[in-house]
Amino acid sequence: MEPTTTIEVLTLVWPTLCTTAHVFITTSIISGLLRTRSSGEAANSLVSHLVAVSLESQLPATIFAVAAMTAIASSPKGSIVPFIV
């Protein structure tokens, strides 16, 4: 077994950290918005709209980050890695 280089380690660590950040940010924003709901119908409508917009804008990036992390973890020396990292 050949020794692992710093680049190989970074190739695995970077997508993992990015994915963790995406999931954390998305979850924090959505949960923060959901906690701000009040008894007012107009305010709740606005919060619901903001939640929908947040999901539409952040979910694709989060899904891509998970897919990229999975691709890199399954084949760290694959031909797709230079295009992702």
Steps between C-alpha positions, in 0.01 A plus 500: 500500500648832395510794740221755487605843380376832633312564176313170530398585855388850400306353208291305751485757782402806292172360357409360840541843662309670217215252528486541876492878459221482240285276717564712810423830326186367331372346822578812703324736261191282463468429873557869581227603258259240633555621858404856405143408420246709688126521541466745210382350173694745282824435689451124477437528128822697457699250710356210299604674179851562637530135601398392148749739338776386736434137416493573128829686510698297755383145444661457154840611633467267797401206278793572266740516796377161626531351150850642454609370838360155417674495159833599649472260794414209271785569257760748635719462191215503250497713188215722631688614813695788334172650380336485843781606731 
